[in-house]
Amino acid sequence: MRLVNARSSPIYLGGGYGCSDPMLYELRGPAPADEALRLQLGACGYTCEDLQEHAGGCLAECMIPPTTKISAGGHRDLVWQMTSAVGVQMPAACYADPSTSEGSCDRLLVPAPGTYLASATARAALLCADVGLCDCEVDADGACELWDPAQPDGEALGATTSFAFPSETTIVLTFHE
């Protein structure tokens, strides 16, 4: 997945509050259902297979997710593992610690072949409580990560494209003026 900023000013994606890294894009499909794929596990990140090997549990602390800045003309490459998280039932006896059973867990499965829609939303500005912490050194691709207290703000900017899965391996989402 490549997010391209074809605008004349920086764009900002992600940020927010919570323990999981924000998904910078969404995938929907295939037609006719066009359902959104769950591209990541919950904040704890355990699959059914993980929970068969060890007890689940989450750390009490987590970092506020970063905001991704993409400079004018820059891009950010991301990797999609070509799986989606699907909730399934799992009997308590299958858990490494049956007392932690919630009755269901997530499996990572390869989505059905078909035409999918990729989309992303960026913001045109950055809201920052501490101006000294609201910039970062962009890498060779023209992107970098900003940490709290920087949050995307301002006008919402959308980018969408369709692609054939699994034959298309590079998906490009371009943000235009």
GUROZA-790909 format. One record per atom (N, C-alpha, C, O): atom name; x, y, z. Coordinates in Angstrom, 2 decimals. Layout:
REM GUROZA-790909
CA_X_Y_Z
...
REM end
This chain:
REM GUROZA-790909
N_0.87_-1.17_0.00
CA_0.00_0.00_0.00
C_0.91_1.23_0.00
O_1.80_1.35_0.85
N_0.70_2.11_-0.94
CA_1.48_3.35_-0.99
C_0.51_4.52_-0.90
O_-0.41_4.65_-1.71
N_0.72_5.38_0.11
CA_-0.05_6.61_0.27
C_0.79_7.74_-0.30
O_1.89_7.99_0.18
N_0.27_8.43_-1.31
CA_1.02_9.46_-2.03
C_0.38_10.82_-1.79
O_-0.84_10.97_-1.90
N_1.20_11.81_-1.45
CA_0.73_13.18_-1.29
C_1.09_13.97_-2.55
O_2.22_14.41_-2.71
N_0.10_14.15_-3.45
CA_0.30_14.93_-4.67
C_-0.12_16.37_-4.46
O_-0.30_17.11_-5.43
N_-0.28_16.78_-3.24
CA_-0.69_18.15_-2.90
C_0.55_19.03_-2.74
O_1.68_18.54_-2.74
N_0.33_20.33_-2.61
CA_1.43_21.28_-2.47
C_1.77_21.56_-1.00
O_2.62_22.40_-0.72
N_1.11_20.88_-0.08
CA_1.38_21.06_1.36
C_1.29_19.70_2.05
O_0.74_18.76_1.48
N_1.84_19.57_3.26
CA_1.83_18.28_3.97
C_0.41_17.81_4.28
O_-0.52_18.60_4.37
N_0.28_16.49_4.45
CA_-0.96_15.89_4.93
C_-0.62_15.07_6.17
O_0.53_14.69_6.39
N_-1.66_14.79_6.98
CA_-1.46_14.09_8.25
C_-2.50_12.98_8.37
O_-3.68_13.19_8.11
N_-2.05_11.80_8.77
CA_-2.92_10.64_8.92
C_-2.69_9.98_10.27
O_-1.63_10.14_10.88
N_-3.68_9.24_10.73
CA_-3.53_8.46_11.95
C_-3.85_9.25_13.19
O_-4.87_9.93_13.26
N_-2.96_9.15_14.17
CA_-3.18_9.82_15.44
C_-4.32_9.19_16.19
O_-4.58_7.99_16.05
N_-4.99_9.98_16.99
CA_-6.11_9.47_17.78
C_-5.66_9.07_19.17
O_-4.57_9.41_19.62
N_-6.53_8.34_19.82
CA_-6.25_7.90_21.18
C_-6.63_6.44_21.29
O_-7.63_6.02_20.71
N_-5.86_5.67_22.01
CA_-6.10_4.24_22.17
C_-4.79_3.51_22.14
O_-3.73_4.12_22.03
N_-4.86_2.19_22.23
CA_-3.64_1.39_22.32
C_-3.19_0.81_20.99
O_-2.02_0.45_20.86
N_-4.05_0.73_20.03
CA_-3.68_0.14_18.75
C_-3.14_1.21_17.81
O_-3.56_2.36_17.85
N_-2.18_0.80_16.96
CA_-1.76_1.71_15.90
C_-2.96_1.94_14.99
O_-3.67_0.99_14.66
N_-3.19_3.17_14.59
CA_-4.34_3.42_13.72
C_-4.10_2.84_12.33
O_-2.98_2.88_11.82
N_-5.15_2.31_11.74
CA_-5.05_1.87_10.35
C_-5.12_3.14_9.51
O_-6.04_3.94_9.66
N_-4.17_3.32_8.64
CA_-4.13_4.52_7.81
C_-4.97_4.38_6.55
O_-5.11_5.33_5.79
N_-5.52_3.18_6.32
CA_-6.36_2.95_5.16
C_-7.41_1.91_5.50
O_-7.32_1.22_6.52
N_-8.42_1.80_4.63
CA_-9.49_0.82_4.80
C_-9.65_0.05_3.49
O_-9.46_0.61_2.41
N_-9.99_-1.22_3.60
CA_-10.28_-2.03_2.42
C_-11.70_-2.56_2.54
O_-12.11_-3.04_3.60
N_-12.45_-2.47_1.46
CA_-13.83_-2.97_1.41
C_-13.99_-3.84_0.17
O_-13.41_-3.56_-0.87
N_-14.79_-4.91_0.30
CA_-15.09_-5.74_-0.84
C_-15.12_-7.19_-0.46
O_-15.07_-7.49_0.73
N_-15.19_-8.11_-1.38
CA_-15.53_-7.84_-2.77
C_-17.03_-7.62_-2.94
O_-17.82_-7.94_-2.05
N_-17.41_-7.07_-4.09
CA_-18.82_-6.84_-4.39
C_-19.52_-8.21_-4.45
O_-18.86_-9.17_-4.82
N_-20.76_-8.35_-4.10
CA_-21.72_-7.30_-3.81
C_-21.74_-6.88_-2.35
O_-22.32_-5.83_-2.04
N_-21.14_-7.65_-1.43
CA_-21.24_-7.34_0.00
C_-20.50_-6.05_0.36
O_-20.99_-5.26_1.16
N_-19.32_-5.86_-0.22
CA_-18.50_-4.67_0.03
C_-18.32_-4.38_1.51
O_-18.45_-3.23_1.95
N_-18.02_-5.41_2.28
CA_-17.82_-5.24_3.72
C_-16.41_-4.76_3.99
O_-15.48_-5.07_3.24
N_-16.25_-4.00_5.08
CA_-14.91_-3.56_5.50
C_-14.16_-4.74_6.08
O_-14.70_-5.49_6.90
N_-12.92_-4.90_5.68
CA_-12.07_-5.95_6.24
C_-11.47_-5.45_7.54
O_-11.07_-4.28_7.63
N_-11.41_-6.29_8.54
CA_-10.69_-5.97_9.78
C_-9.23_-6.30_9.52
O_-8.86_-7.47_9.43
N_-8.41_-5.27_9.39
CA_-7.03_-5.46_8.97
C_-6.06_-5.66_10.12
O_-4.89_-5.95_9.89
N_-6.54_-5.51_11.34
CA_-5.64_-5.75_12.46
C_-6.44_-6.34_13.61
O_-7.66_-6.16_13.71
N_-5.72_-7.04_14.47
CA_-6.32_-7.60_15.66
C_-6.56_-6.47_16.65
O_-6.08_-5.36_16.45
N_-7.29_-6.74_17.71
CA_-7.52_-5.73_18.74
C_-6.22_-5.29_19.38
O_-5.14_-5.73_18.98
N_-6.33_-4.41_20.36
CA_-5.15_-3.82_21.01
C_-4.22_-4.87_21.59
O_-3.01_-4.64_21.66
N_-4.75_-6.02_22.02
CA_-3.90_-7.06_22.61
C_-3.22_-7.91_21.56
O_-2.16_-8.47_21.82
N_-3.80_-8.00_20.38
CA_-3.15_-8.64_19.25
C_-3.04_-10.15_19.28
O_-2.09_-10.70_18.72
N_-3.98_-10.86_19.91
CA_-3.90_-12.32_19.98
C_-4.86_-12.97_19.00
O_-6.01_-12.57_18.88
N_-4.37_-13.99_18.30
CA_-5.21_-14.81_17.45
C_-5.70_-16.01_18.25
O_-5.23_-16.25_19.37
N_-6.63_-16.77_17.69
CA_-7.08_-18.01_18.34
C_-5.89_-18.94_18.57
O_-5.78_-19.57_19.62
N_-5.01_-19.01_17.58
CA_-3.84_-19.87_17.70
C_-2.95_-19.42_18.86
O_-2.42_-20.26_19.59
N_-2.78_-18.11_19.03
CA_-1.99_-17.59_20.16
C_-2.61_-18.01_21.49
O_-1.91_-18.42_22.41
N_-3.93_-17.90_21.58
CA_-4.62_-18.19_22.83
C_-4.65_-19.68_23.15
O_-4.94_-20.06_24.29
N_-4.36_-20.53_22.17
CA_-4.23_-21.96_22.44
C_-2.86_-22.27_23.05
O_-2.69_-23.30_23.71
N_-1.90_-21.39_22.82
CA_-0.53_-21.60_23.30
C_-0.24_-20.92_24.64
O_0.54_-21.44_25.44
N_-0.86_-19.78_24.89
CA_-0.61_-19.04_26.14
C_-1.83_-18.24_26.55
O_-2.71_-17.97_25.74
N_-1.86_-17.88_27.82
CA_-2.98_-17.10_28.34
C_-2.96_-15.71_27.74
O_-1.89_-15.13_27.52
N_-4.13_-15.17_27.47
CA_-4.23_-13.81_26.95
C_-3.99_-12.81_28.07
O_-3.75_-13.18_29.21
N_-4.06_-11.59_27.73
CA_-3.86_-10.52_28.69
C_-3.23_-9.34_28.00
O_-2.51_-9.49_27.02
N_-3.52_-8.19_28.53
CA_-2.99_-6.97_27.92
C_-2.20_-6.18_28.96
O_-2.47_-6.26_30.16
N_-1.26_-5.46_28.48
CA_-0.56_-4.53_29.35
C_-1.51_-3.41_29.74
O_-2.36_-3.01_28.95
N_-1.37_-2.93_30.94
CA_-2.25_-1.87_31.42
C_-1.92_-0.53_30.76
O_-2.77_0.36_30.72
N_-0.72_-0.39_30.25
CA_-0.30_0.88_29.65
C_-0.14_0.71_28.14
O_0.14_-0.38_27.65
N_-0.30_1.80_27.44
CA_-0.05_1.78_26.00
C_0.32_3.19_25.56
O_0.05_4.18_26.24
N_0.93_3.24_24.40
CA_1.33_4.52_23.83
C_0.18_5.10_23.00
O_-0.59_4.35_22.40
N_0.08_6.41_22.98
CA_-0.88_7.06_22.09
C_-0.33_6.90_20.68
O_0.85_7.16_20.44
N_-1.18_6.48_19.74
CA_-0.70_6.22_18.38
C_-0.09_7.46_17.72
O_-0.51_8.58_17.99
N_0.90_7.23_16.85
CA_1.53_8.36_16.17
C_0.67_8.93_15.05
O_-0.26_8.29_14.57
N_1.00_10.14_14.66
CA_0.43_10.78_13.47
C_1.49_10.69_12.38
O_2.66_10.99_12.61
N_1.08_10.27_11.20
CA_2.00_10.19_10.07
C_1.91_11.47_9.26
O_0.82_11.87_8.83
N_3.04_12.11_9.05
CA_3.12_13.30_8.19
C_3.72_12.87_6.86
O_4.76_12.20_6.83
N_3.06_13.27_5.76
CA_3.61_13.04_4.43
C_3.76_14.41_3.77
O_2.77_15.11_3.53
N_4.99_14.78_3.49
CA_5.28_16.09_2.89
C_4.74_16.15_1.47
O_4.46_15.13_0.85
N_4.61_17.37_0.95
CA_4.19_17.57_-0.44
C_5.13_16.78_-1.34
O_6.35_16.89_-1.24
N_4.55_15.97_-2.23
CA_5.34_15.16_-3.14
C_5.87_13.87_-2.54
O_6.50_13.08_-3.25
N_5.65_13.64_-1.26
CA_6.16_12.44_-0.60
C_5.18_11.29_-0.59
O_4.06_11.41_-1.08
N_5.62_10.18_-0.01
CA_4.75_9.02_0.12
C_5.14_8.21_1.36
O_6.23_8.36_1.90
N_4.23_7.35_1.78
CA_4.49_6.41_2.88
C_4.08_5.03_2.37
O_2.94_4.84_1.94
N_5.00_4.08_2.43
CA_4.70_2.71_2.06
C_4.32_1.92_3.30
O_4.97_2.01_4.34
N_3.25_1.15_3.18
CA_2.74_0.32_4.26
C_2.60_-1.10_3.74
O_2.46_-1.32_2.54
N_2.63_-2.06_4.64
CA_2.50_-3.46_4.23
C_1.18_-4.01_4.73
O_0.87_-3.92_5.92
N_0.41_-4.58_3.81
CA_-0.78_-5.35_4.17
C_-0.38_-6.81_4.03
O_0.11_-7.22_2.98
N_-0.59_-7.60_5.07
CA_-0.19_-9.00_5.06
C_-1.13_-9.88_4.23
O_-0.98_-11.10_4.21
N_-2.10_-9.26_3.55
CA_-3.10_-9.94_2.72
C_-3.94_-10.92_3.53
O_-4.30_-12.00_3.06
N_-4.24_-10.51_4.77
CA_-5.16_-11.26_5.62
C_-6.13_-10.28_6.25
O_-5.89_-9.08_6.27
N_-7.22_-10.82_6.77
CA_-8.14_-10.01_7.57
C_-8.51_-10.83_8.80
O_-8.49_-12.06_8.78
N_-8.83_-10.12_9.89
CA_-9.20_-10.77_11.15
C_-10.68_-11.11_11.10
O_-11.52_-10.26_10.82
N_-10.99_-12.38_11.36
CA_-12.36_-12.86_11.34
C_-12.67_-13.49_12.69
O_-11.96_-14.38_13.14
N_-13.73_-13.03_13.33
CA_-14.14_-13.59_14.61
C_-14.75_-14.97_14.44
O_-15.64_-15.15_13.60
N_-14.28_-15.94_15.23
CA_-14.80_-17.30_15.19
C_-15.04_-17.79_16.62
O_-14.47_-17.25_17.57
N_-15.88_-18.80_16.76
CA_-16.13_-19.41_18.06
C_-15.00_-20.39_18.38
O_-14.53_-21.10_17.49
N_-14.58_-20.41_19.65
CA_-13.58_-21.39_20.08
C_-13.99_-21.89_21.46
O_-14.18_-21.10_22.38
N_-14.14_-23.21_21.62
CA_-14.54_-23.76_22.91
C_-13.52_-23.43_24.01
O_-12.32_-23.35_23.74
N_-13.99_-23.25_25.22
CA_-13.12_-22.92_26.36
C_-12.00_-23.93_26.52
O_-10.89_-23.55_26.91
N_-12.25_-25.19_26.23
CA_-11.24_-26.23_26.40
C_-10.04_-26.03_25.47
O_-8.97_-26.58_25.73
N_-10.19_-25.26_24.42
CA_-9.09_-25.03_23.47
C_-8.13_-23.93_23.93
O_-7.02_-23.83_23.41
N_-8.54_-23.13_24.90
CA_-7.69_-22.05_25.39
C_-6.59_-22.61_26.30
O_-6.83_-23.56_27.04
N_-5.40_-22.05_26.24
CA_-4.32_-22.44_27.15
C_-4.76_-22.24_28.60
O_-4.42_-23.03_29.47
N_-5.52_-21.18_28.84
CA_-6.10_-20.90_30.15
C_-7.61_-20.77_29.96
O_-8.10_-19.69_29.65
N_-8.36_-21.89_30.13
CA_-9.81_-21.86_29.88
C_-10.56_-20.78_30.67
O_-11.65_-20.37_30.27
N_-9.99_-20.32_31.79
CA_-10.68_-19.29_32.57
C_-10.70_-17.94_31.85
O_-11.49_-17.06_32.21
N_-9.85_-17.77_30.84
CA_-9.83_-16.51_30.09
C_-10.68_-16.57_28.82
O_-10.73_-15.61_28.06
N_-11.36_-17.71_28.60
CA_-12.17_-17.89_27.40
C_-13.29_-16.86_27.33
O_-14.03_-16.65_28.29
N_-13.39_-16.22_26.18
CA_-14.51_-15.31_25.93
C_-15.49_-15.95_24.95
O_-16.49_-15.33_24.58
N_-15.21_-17.18_24.54
CA_-16.09_-17.88_23.62
C_-15.79_-17.63_22.16
O_-16.17_-18.43_21.30
N_-15.12_-16.55_21.86
CA_-14.74_-16.27_20.48
C_-13.37_-15.60_20.45
O_-12.91_-15.03_21.44
N_-12.75_-15.70_19.29
CA_-11.41_-15.12_19.11
C_-11.24_-14.81_17.63
O_-12.15_-15.05_16.83
N_-10.11_-14.28_17.26
CA_-9.86_-13.88_15.87
C_-8.90_-14.83_15.18
O_-7.89_-15.25_15.74
N_-9.24_-15.16_13.93
CA_-8.33_-15.90_13.05
C_-7.96_-14.97_11.92
O_-8.77_-14.17_11.46
N_-6.72_-15.08_11.46
CA_-6.27_-14.31_10.30
C_-6.47_-15.18_9.06
O_-5.86_-16.24_8.93
N_-7.33_-14.72_8.16
CA_-7.65_-15.47_6.96
C_-7.39_-14.63_5.72
O_-7.45_-13.40_5.77
N_-7.10_-15.30_4.62
CA_-6.91_-14.62_3.34
C_-8.30_-14.30_2.78
O_-9.13_-15.20_2.67
N_-8.56_-13.05_2.42
CA_-9.88_-12.69_1.86
C_-10.13_-13.37_0.52
O_-9.20_-13.83_-0.15
N_-11.39_-13.43_0.14
CA_-11.78_-14.01_-1.14
C_-11.24_-13.17_-2.30
O_-11.13_-11.95_-2.17
N_-10.90_-13.81_-3.40
CA_-10.49_-13.04_-4.58
C_-11.64_-12.15_-5.05
O_-12.81_-12.48_-4.87
N_-11.29_-11.03_-5.65
CA_-12.31_-10.14_-6.17
C_-11.81_-8.71_-6.27
O_-10.63_-8.44_-6.09
N_-12.74_-7.81_-6.56
CA_-12.41_-6.39_-6.66
C_-12.69_-5.73_-5.33
O_-13.78_-5.85_-4.77
N_-11.70_-5.04_-4.82
CA_-11.78_-4.37_-3.53
C_-11.60_-2.86_-3.72
O_-11.03_-2.41_-4.72
N_-12.09_-2.10_-2.78
CA_-11.92_-0.66_-2.76
C_-11.01_-0.30_-1.60
O_-11.28_-0.67_-0.46
N_-9.94_0.42_-1.87
CA_-9.04_0.93_-0.83
C_-9.34_2.41_-0.66
O_-9.55_3.12_-1.64
N_-9.36_2.87_0.58
CA_-9.59_4.29_0.84
C_-8.80_4.74_2.05
O_-8.44_3.93_2.91
N_-8.54_6.03_2.11
CA_-7.84_6.62_3.25
C_-8.31_8.06_3.40
O_-8.70_8.71_2.44
N_-8.25_8.53_4.64
CA_-8.59_9.92_4.93
C_-7.42_10.57_5.63
O_-6.91_10.05_6.63
N_-6.99_11.69_5.12
CA_-5.93_12.48_5.73
C_-6.52_13.82_6.15
O_-7.66_14.14_5.81
N_-5.76_14.58_6.87
CA_-6.16_15.93_7.27
C_-5.13_16.91_6.74
O_-3.95_16.58_6.59
N_-5.60_18.13_6.48
CA_-4.75_19.15_5.88
C_-3.94_19.95_6.90
O_-3.06_20.72_6.52
N_-4.22_19.76_8.19
CA_-3.53_20.54_9.21
C_-3.19_19.65_10.40
O_-3.59_18.49_10.47
N_-2.45_20.23_11.32
CA_-2.01_19.52_12.52
C_-2.38_20.35_13.73
O_-2.09_21.54_13.78
N_-3.02_19.73_14.69
CA_-3.35_20.38_15.95
C_-2.27_19.97_16.95
O_-2.01_18.78_17.15
N_-1.65_20.97_17.56
CA_-0.54_20.65_18.44
C_-0.52_21.60_19.63
O_-0.52_22.82_19.48
N_-0.49_21.02_20.82
CA_-0.47_21.82_22.04
C_0.93_22.36_22.34
O_1.06_23.39_23.00
N_1.96_21.68_21.86
CA_3.34_22.09_22.11
C_4.07_22.23_20.78
O_4.56_21.25_20.22
N_4.13_23.47_20.26
CA_4.68_23.73_18.94
C_6.08_23.14_18.77
O_6.43_22.74_17.66
N_6.86_23.06_19.81
CA_8.20_22.52_19.72
C_8.24_21.03_19.40
O_9.28_20.52_18.98
N_7.12_20.32_19.60
CA_7.07_18.88_19.34
C_6.27_18.54_18.10
O_5.93_17.37_17.88
N_5.97_19.53_17.28
CA_5.04_19.30_16.18
C_5.68_19.27_14.80
O_5.05_19.66_13.82
N_6.89_18.82_14.74
CA_7.49_18.60_13.44
C_8.43_17.42_13.58
O_8.84_17.06_14.68
N_8.77_16.82_12.47
CA_9.67_15.68_12.47
C_10.52_15.72_11.21
O_10.17_16.39_10.23
N_11.61_15.03_11.24
CA_12.54_14.96_10.11
C_12.02_13.89_9.13
O_11.98_12.71_9.47
N_11.63_14.31_7.93
CA_11.11_13.35_6.97
C_12.23_12.45_6.44
O_13.38_12.87_6.33
N_11.87_11.22_6.12
CA_12.82_10.28_5.56
C_12.96_10.51_4.05
O_12.40_11.46_3.51
N_13.70_9.64_3.38
CA_13.94_9.80_1.94
C_12.65_9.76_1.12
O_12.61_10.27_0.00
N_11.59_9.14_1.67
CA_10.30_9.07_0.97
C_9.44_10.31_1.22
O_8.40_10.48_0.58
N_9.87_11.16_2.15
CA_9.12_12.38_2.45
C_8.07_12.21_3.54
O_7.09_12.95_3.57
N_8.26_11.24_4.43
CA_7.29_11.00_5.50
C_8.01_10.80_6.83
O_9.19_10.46_6.88
N_7.25_11.01_7.92
CA_7.79_10.78_9.26
C_6.64_10.61_10.24
O_5.48_10.82_9.90
N_6.98_10.24_11.47
CA_5.99_10.00_12.52
C_6.10_11.09_13.58
O_7.19_11.44_14.03
N_4.94_11.61_13.97
CA_4.85_12.60_15.05
C_4.13_11.93_16.22
O_3.18_11.18_16.02
N_4.59_12.20_17.42
CA_3.99_11.61_18.60
C_3.20_12.65_19.37
O_3.36_13.85_19.14
N_2.36_12.20_20.28
CA_1.54_13.09_21.09
C_2.38_14.26_21.55
O_3.51_14.04_21.98
N_1.91_15.45_21.48
CA_0.54_15.89_21.40
C_0.05_16.27_20.00
O_-0.93_17.00_19.89
N_0.70_15.80_18.96
CA_0.30_16.15_17.59
C_-0.85_15.28_17.12
O_-0.79_14.05_17.22
N_-1.93_15.92_16.61
CA_-3.10_15.20_16.10
C_-3.54_15.81_14.77
O_-3.52_17.03_14.63
N_-3.93_14.97_13.79
CA_-4.44_15.50_12.52
C_-5.66_16.39_12.78
O_-6.46_16.12_13.67
N_-5.78_17.45_11.98
CA_-6.86_18.41_12.17
C_-7.15_19.06_10.81
O_-6.44_18.82_9.84
N_-8.18_19.85_10.76
CA_-8.49_20.61_9.55
C_-9.29_19.82_8.55
O_-9.91_18.80_8.88
N_-9.27_20.30_7.31
CA_-10.06_19.73_6.23
C_-9.75_18.24_6.02
O_-8.58_17.85_6.01
N_-10.80_17.43_5.87
CA_-10.64_16.00_5.57
C_-10.35_15.85_4.08
O_-11.02_16.45_3.24
N_-9.36_15.04_3.76
CA_-8.93_14.79_2.39
C_-9.04_13.30_2.11
O_-8.49_12.50_2.86
N_-9.74_12.92_1.07
CA_-9.93_11.51_0.77
C_-9.17_11.04_-0.44
O_-8.88_11.81_-1.36
N_-8.83_9.75_-0.42
CA_-8.20_9.09_-1.56
C_-8.81_7.70_-1.67
O_-8.94_7.00_-0.66
N_-9.18_7.28_-2.88
CA_-9.75_5.95_-3.09
C_-9.22_5.36_-4.39
O_-8.84_6.08_-5.31
N_-9.20_4.04_-4.44
CA_-8.87_3.31_-5.66
C_-9.42_1.91_-5.54
O_-9.58_1.39_-4.44
N_-9.71_1.29_-6.67
CA_-10.12_-0.11_-6.64
C_-8.96_-0.95_-7.16
O_-8.09_-0.47_-7.89
N_-8.96_-2.22_-6.76
CA_-7.89_-3.12_-7.18
C_-8.40_-4.55_-7.18
O_-9.33_-4.89_-6.45
N_-7.79_-5.38_-8.01
CA_-8.15_-6.79_-8.10
C_-7.24_-7.58_-7.16
O_-6.01_-7.57_-7.28
N_-7.87_-8.27_-6.22
CA_-7.12_-9.09_-5.27
C_-7.27_-10.54_-5.68
O_-8.40_-10.97_-5.94
N_-6.22_-11.33_-5.75
CA_-4.86_-11.08_-5.29
C_-3.89_-10.70_-6.39
O_-2.69_-10.63_-6.14
N_-4.36_-10.45_-7.62
CA_-3.44_-10.22_-8.73
C_-2.68_-8.91_-8.65
O_-1.52_-8.85_-9.06
N_-3.29_-7.84_-8.13
CA_-2.58_-6.57_-8.01
C_-1.86_-6.54_-6.67
O_-2.48_-6.69_-5.62
N_-0.57_-6.35_-6.71
CA_0.22_-6.40_-5.47
C_0.62_-5.03_-4.95
O_0.99_-4.90_-3.78
N_0.55_-4.01_-5.79
CA_0.84_-2.65_-5.34
C_-0.43_-1.81_-5.46
O_-1.00_-1.69_-6.54
N_-0.84_-1.25_-4.34
CA_-2.05_-0.44_-4.30
C_-1.61_0.99_-3.98
O_-0.92_1.21_-2.99
N_-1.99_1.95_-4.81
CA_-1.58_3.34_-4.62
C_-2.80_4.19_-4.34
O_-3.75_4.22_-5.13
N_-2.78_4.89_-3.22
CA_-3.81_5.87_-2.87
C_-3.18_7.24_-2.95
O_-2.21_7.52_-2.24
N_-3.71_8.11_-3.82
CA_-3.12_9.42_-4.04
C_-4.05_10.53_-3.56
O_-5.23_10.57_-3.91
N_-3.50_11.42_-2.75
CA_-4.24_12.59_-2.25
C_-3.91_13.75_-3.19
O_-2.75_14.14_-3.32
N_-4.96_14.31_-3.84
CA_-4.81_15.41_-4.79
C_-5.30_16.72_-4.17
O_-5.98_16.72_-3.14
N_-4.95_17.85_-4.82
CA_-5.43_19.18_-4.40
C_-6.93_19.22_-4.46
O_-7.53_20.25_-4.14
REM end
